[in-house]
Amino acid sequence: MDSTTEILQQYLPQALWDTFKMVSISTIIGVVLGGLVGLILFLANNALFHKHEWLHKVVGFLVNALRSLPFLILLVTLLPLLALLLGDPYTPMGGAVALSIAAIPFFARVAESSFAEIDHGVLEASVAQGASTWLIITNVIIPESLPSLVRGIVLTIVSLLGYSAMVGTIGAGGIGDLAIQYGYNRYETMVLVVVIIILVIIVQIIQWLGDWIARYFTK
Protein backbone atom coordinates (compact mmCIF):
# COMPACT_ATOMS: atom_id res chain seq x y z
CA MET A 1 0.00 0.00 0.00
CA ASP A 2 2.88 2.34 0.77
CA SER A 3 4.27 1.68 -2.70
CA THR A 4 0.87 2.45 -4.27
CA THR A 5 0.61 5.70 -2.31
CA GLU A 6 4.07 6.79 -3.40
CA ILE A 7 3.35 6.02 -7.06
CA LEU A 8 0.06 7.93 -6.99
CA GLN A 9 1.55 10.92 -5.20
CA GLN A 10 4.48 11.10 -7.59
CA TYR A 11 2.82 10.37 -10.94
CA LEU A 12 -0.96 10.82 -10.68
CA PRO A 13 -1.09 14.67 -10.88
CA GLN A 14 1.03 14.74 -14.06
CA ALA A 15 -0.94 11.84 -15.54
CA LEU A 16 -4.23 13.66 -14.93
CA TRP A 17 -2.83 16.86 -16.45
CA ASP A 18 -1.57 15.00 -19.53
CA THR A 19 -4.97 13.36 -19.98
CA PHE A 20 -6.77 16.68 -19.55
CA LYS A 21 -4.48 18.29 -22.12
CA MET A 22 -4.90 15.52 -24.67
CA VAL A 23 -8.68 15.31 -24.31
CA SER A 24 -9.17 19.10 -24.28
CA ILE A 25 -7.10 19.73 -27.41
CA SER A 26 -8.65 16.85 -29.34
CA THR A 27 -12.19 17.81 -28.25
CA ILE A 28 -11.79 21.39 -29.46
CA ILE A 29 -10.29 20.32 -32.78
CA GLY A 30 -12.77 17.47 -33.19
CA VAL A 31 -15.82 19.61 -32.45
CA VAL A 32 -14.76 22.53 -34.66
CA LEU A 33 -13.50 20.58 -37.68
CA GLY A 34 -15.84 17.63 -37.19
CA GLY A 35 -18.80 20.00 -36.85
CA LEU A 36 -17.78 21.69 -40.09
CA VAL A 37 -17.52 18.34 -41.89
CA GLY A 38 -20.88 17.30 -40.44
CA LEU A 39 -22.42 20.53 -41.69
CA ILE A 40 -21.00 19.91 -45.17
CA LEU A 41 -22.46 16.39 -45.15
CA PHE A 42 -25.85 17.72 -44.06
CA LEU A 43 -26.03 20.58 -46.56
CA ALA A 44 -24.71 18.49 -49.45
CA ASN A 45 -27.43 15.89 -48.85
CA ASN A 46 -30.33 18.33 -48.43
CA ALA A 47 -32.33 19.46 -51.46
CA LEU A 48 -33.05 22.79 -49.78
CA PHE A 49 -29.37 23.78 -49.96
CA HIS A 50 -27.57 23.31 -53.30
CA LYS A 51 -27.46 19.51 -53.05
CA HIS A 52 -24.13 17.97 -54.17
CA GLU A 53 -24.42 14.21 -54.25
CA TRP A 54 -20.80 13.61 -55.32
CA LEU A 55 -19.48 15.85 -52.54
CA HIS A 56 -21.58 14.01 -49.98
CA LYS A 57 -20.31 10.65 -51.23
CA VAL A 58 -16.63 11.68 -51.26
CA VAL A 59 -16.69 13.32 -47.82
CA GLY A 60 -18.82 10.49 -46.44
CA PHE A 61 -16.37 7.91 -47.75
CA LEU A 62 -13.41 9.67 -46.11
CA VAL A 63 -15.28 9.96 -42.82
CA ASN A 64 -16.29 6.30 -42.87
CA ALA A 65 -12.75 5.22 -43.83
CA LEU A 66 -11.27 6.94 -40.77
CA ARG A 67 -14.06 5.73 -38.49
CA SER A 68 -13.56 2.14 -39.62
CA LEU A 69 -10.07 2.02 -38.09
CA PRO A 70 -9.88 0.98 -34.43
CA PHE A 71 -8.11 3.75 -32.53
CA LEU A 72 -5.13 1.61 -31.56
CA ILE A 73 -4.48 0.73 -35.22
CA LEU A 74 -4.93 4.38 -36.22
CA LEU A 75 -2.48 5.41 -33.50
CA VAL A 76 0.19 2.99 -34.67
CA THR A 77 -0.37 4.00 -38.30
CA LEU A 78 0.08 7.67 -37.41
CA LEU A 79 3.37 7.18 -35.56
CA PRO A 80 5.60 7.97 -38.59
CA LEU A 81 3.58 11.12 -39.34
CA LEU A 82 3.69 12.19 -35.68
CA ALA A 83 7.44 11.60 -35.62
CA LEU A 84 7.80 13.81 -38.70
CA LEU A 85 5.63 16.59 -37.25
CA LEU A 86 6.68 16.50 -33.60
CA GLY A 87 10.02 14.72 -33.53
CA ASP A 88 8.97 12.49 -30.64
CA PRO A 89 5.52 10.93 -31.11
CA TYR A 90 5.57 9.32 -27.66
CA THR A 91 4.37 12.46 -25.88
CA PRO A 92 1.00 13.83 -24.75
CA MET A 93 1.04 16.20 -27.74
CA GLY A 94 1.49 13.23 -30.05
CA GLY A 95 -1.43 11.59 -28.34
CA ALA A 96 -3.49 14.79 -28.74
CA VAL A 97 -2.86 14.87 -32.50
CA ALA A 98 -3.86 11.22 -32.88
CA LEU A 99 -6.97 11.76 -30.75
CA SER A 100 -7.89 14.82 -32.84
CA ILE A 101 -7.72 12.81 -36.06
CA ALA A 102 -9.99 10.19 -34.49
CA ALA A 103 -12.36 12.83 -33.10
CA ILE A 104 -13.01 14.67 -36.38
CA PRO A 105 -14.86 11.86 -38.26
CA PHE A 106 -16.53 10.70 -35.04
CA PHE A 107 -18.06 14.10 -34.28
CA ALA A 108 -18.79 14.71 -37.97
CA ARG A 109 -21.35 11.91 -37.94
CA VAL A 110 -22.69 13.04 -34.56
CA ALA A 111 -23.15 16.58 -35.89
CA GLU A 112 -24.74 15.38 -39.13
CA SER A 113 -27.27 13.36 -37.13
CA SER A 114 -28.00 16.35 -34.90
CA PHE A 115 -28.64 18.60 -37.90
CA ALA A 116 -30.85 15.96 -39.50
CA GLU A 117 -33.14 16.01 -36.42
CA ILE A 118 -34.21 19.61 -37.14
CA ASP A 119 -37.85 19.97 -38.17
CA HIS A 120 -37.85 20.09 -41.97
CA GLY A 121 -40.69 22.59 -41.91
CA VAL A 122 -38.56 25.10 -40.01
CA LEU A 123 -35.86 24.88 -42.68
CA GLU A 124 -38.40 25.18 -45.49
CA ALA A 125 -39.89 28.27 -43.88
CA SER A 126 -36.45 29.88 -43.58
CA VAL A 127 -35.63 29.19 -47.22
CA ALA A 128 -39.06 30.43 -48.33
CA GLN A 129 -38.45 33.75 -46.54
CA GLY A 130 -35.31 34.24 -48.63
CA ALA A 131 -32.77 33.79 -45.86
CA SER A 132 -29.22 33.12 -47.02
CA THR A 133 -27.55 29.79 -46.30
CA TRP A 134 -25.18 31.42 -43.81
CA LEU A 135 -28.09 33.06 -41.98
CA ILE A 136 -29.97 29.76 -41.82
CA ILE A 137 -26.86 28.02 -40.46
CA THR A 138 -26.25 30.58 -37.71
CA ASN A 139 -29.87 31.40 -36.80
CA VAL A 140 -31.68 28.12 -37.41
CA ILE A 141 -29.52 25.02 -37.86
CA ILE A 142 -27.07 25.52 -34.99
CA PRO A 143 -29.57 26.92 -32.42
CA GLU A 144 -32.16 24.25 -33.22
CA SER A 145 -29.65 21.41 -32.96
CA LEU A 146 -27.77 22.77 -29.94
CA PRO A 147 -29.17 20.38 -27.28
CA SER A 148 -28.37 17.39 -29.47
CA LEU A 149 -24.93 18.82 -30.28
CA VAL A 150 -24.17 19.24 -26.57
CA ARG A 151 -25.04 15.59 -25.95
CA GLY A 152 -22.85 14.68 -28.91
CA ILE A 153 -19.96 16.67 -27.48
CA VAL A 154 -20.35 14.82 -24.17
CA LEU A 155 -20.32 11.51 -26.04
CA THR A 156 -17.19 12.62 -27.89
CA ILE A 157 -15.39 13.66 -24.68
CA VAL A 158 -16.20 10.36 -22.97
CA SER A 159 -15.03 8.42 -26.03
CA LEU A 160 -11.81 10.44 -26.23
CA LEU A 161 -11.20 9.83 -22.55
CA GLY A 162 -11.32 6.11 -23.27
CA TYR A 163 -9.11 6.51 -26.33
CA SER A 164 -6.61 8.54 -24.29
CA ALA A 165 -6.11 5.52 -22.06
CA MET A 166 -5.01 3.57 -25.15
CA VAL A 167 -2.34 6.19 -25.77
CA GLY A 168 -0.71 4.78 -22.66
CA THR A 169 0.01 1.56 -24.54
CA ILE A 170 2.75 3.38 -26.47
CA GLY A 171 3.96 5.25 -23.39
CA ALA A 172 2.72 8.67 -24.49
CA GLY A 173 1.56 9.75 -21.05
CA GLY A 174 -1.79 10.21 -19.38
CA ILE A 175 -3.72 8.21 -16.87
CA GLY A 176 -3.71 5.16 -19.15
CA ASP A 177 0.08 5.21 -19.20
CA LEU A 178 0.10 5.30 -15.40
CA ALA A 179 -2.27 2.33 -15.21
CA ILE A 180 -0.25 0.26 -17.70
CA GLN A 181 3.27 1.15 -16.58
CA TYR A 182 2.67 0.80 -12.86
CA GLY A 183 -0.67 -0.92 -12.35
CA TYR A 184 -0.18 -3.66 -14.94
CA ASN A 185 3.54 -4.02 -15.67
CA ARG A 186 4.58 -3.67 -12.03
CA TYR A 187 1.60 -5.58 -10.62
CA GLU A 188 0.41 -2.67 -8.46
CA THR A 189 -3.25 -3.68 -8.52
CA MET A 190 -4.37 -0.78 -6.34
CA VAL A 191 -3.03 1.67 -8.90
CA LEU A 192 -5.36 0.11 -11.47
CA VAL A 193 -8.25 0.25 -9.02
CA VAL A 194 -7.64 3.93 -8.25
CA VAL A 195 -7.36 4.79 -11.95
CA ILE A 196 -10.65 3.00 -12.68
CA ILE A 197 -12.40 4.83 -9.85
CA ILE A 198 -11.06 8.19 -11.05
CA LEU A 199 -12.18 7.50 -14.63
CA VAL A 200 -15.68 6.52 -13.46
CA ILE A 201 -15.96 9.71 -11.38
CA ILE A 202 -14.72 11.90 -14.26
CA VAL A 203 -17.18 10.34 -16.71
CA GLN A 204 -20.07 10.77 -14.26
CA ILE A 205 -19.23 14.45 -13.77
CA ILE A 206 -18.90 15.07 -17.52
CA GLN A 207 -22.20 13.30 -18.21
CA TRP A 208 -24.02 15.21 -15.46
CA LEU A 209 -22.71 18.57 -16.70
CA GLY A 210 -23.52 17.70 -20.30
CA ASP A 211 -27.09 16.66 -19.44
CA TRP A 212 -27.59 19.87 -17.45
CA ILE A 213 -26.32 22.06 -20.29
CA ALA A 214 -28.43 20.17 -22.85
CA ARG A 215 -31.56 20.67 -20.71
CA TYR A 216 -30.74 24.36 -20.41
CA PHE A 217 -30.71 24.78 -24.19
CA THR A 218 -33.77 22.60 -24.78
CA LYS A 219 -36.78 24.74 -25.66
Beta strands, then each sheet from edge to edge (+ up, - down):
end
